[in-house]
Each structure stands twice: as C-alpha cells, then as structure tokens.
C-alpha cells in the first residue's frame, strides 16, 4: 500500500512537470501498450484451449489425427489474427 | 502424471509419423497469397503510391512467412512428440508475434514504409487467406464426397474412346 502511494505521488509529480502535449503522448503510449497486452491475453488462452482439445481428440481417436491437426492449425491461425489486430491497433495508435 | 500400468503411454509422449497436413495448408495459402498479391499490392499503390506498394508487399511477406514458420514448427515437432508440439504451438505464438512486432517496429521510420497499408495488409491478408482456405477445408470435412479425387490418365475417359 505504501509502495502504491509512493508510485502515485511520483506519477503525480511527473505529470505536473510535463506539458499537456507530453502528458497526452505519454498516456497514449501507456494505453496503446496496455491495449496490445490485453489483446494478446485472449488469443493466448484461446490457443491453449484449442491445443488442449486437439490433444484430447487425438488421444481418443489417433486415426483422425490428420483431420484434427488441420482444424487445429486453422483454429490457431484464426485466434492469432486477434492478436495481430491488437498489434495493428497498437502500431497505428502509437506511430501513425 | 503417474500411472502404474506398464502399458500406459501418455498422449504427450506420442508422436505422429503420418503426413503433415499443415504443409499442404500452407502451400495452398502461399499459392493463394501469390495469386491475390497483385490486388493486395495494387490497391495500396493506387492510394499511397510506390511506398504503399512496398509496404503492402512487406506486409504480405510477413503474413506468408508467419504461416510457413507456424506450419513448419507444428509439423516438425509433431514427428518428435505431442508435448513438443504443444510447446512449439504455445511458445511459437509468442515468439512469432514478437518477430512480427520487431519486423514492423524496425522499419517504421524507413522512407519506403507507410504504416497504414502495411498494417492493413497484415490483417486483411491473414484473415482473408484463412477464410479462403477454411472454405475448402470445411467443405471437405463436412462432405467428404466433395473432396477432389486423384484420377490417373488411364481412368479418364476420352470422347474418342466412347465412340470406339
């Protein structure tokens, strides 16, 4: 709690020393980074779930492993697209 | 996980020695990516000029390279063990995302880079190619009868052979 209070004091002091434009840019960078981090969490969980289910399916029916791997690969790639969209949003917010 | 049965084999210790379906999928994706490349590069070239074209081409190369690396990692590690495949899929996701981020971050200030077409191409090419591929995969999974069959030349019937 004490550490959090100290961080808040330091942040307030830094914010007071910055110009409004710098403060806005600083906040935008922080929010963009946070958005990218949040956007990567969901796909990470999704890929884990897809892979877990694929392993389960391959354990139950090893003869269907080819079909399972096909759908797994496409599912993972689709889930990854969400992270790419988050990344693109970050890049466009931060640099464009 | 511990099991006293001597016959017990963990599924994670199993491996797949069969053909790798990921390689076939990625070959299709790359073929289709090359097929639509003129549109994906031409449209940004029309709006942003030569820089837009270079950026879109770079974005398309990133997407196709990402697919190829993902497929190679899965098919290579599946031959060793499913546990390794799991590691390669989960950590590969983080590593490939980091490589894509680095590939965009490092060129962001280059003169030939336009960030908007580069980022749009990454998303559109990735999702579009996957939907295109999914259309064929889902069709052949739901209706196996629709899967194209390999026909040899001997099996093909020509009009001349019918007449004779």
Interface residues (C-beta under 8 A of the other chain):
Chain A: X40 X43 X44 X47 X48 X51 X55 X58 X59 X62 X65 X66 X67 X69 X70 X71 X73 X74 X76 X77 X78 X80 X81 X83 X84 X85 X87 X88 X91 X92 X95 X96
Chain B: X11 X12 X14 X16 X18 X19 X20 X21 X22 X25 X67 X70 X71 X74 X78 X82 X86 X89 X90 X93 X94 X96 X97 X100 X101 X104 X105 X108 X115 X116 X119 X120 X122 X123 X126 X127 X130 X133 X134 X137 X141
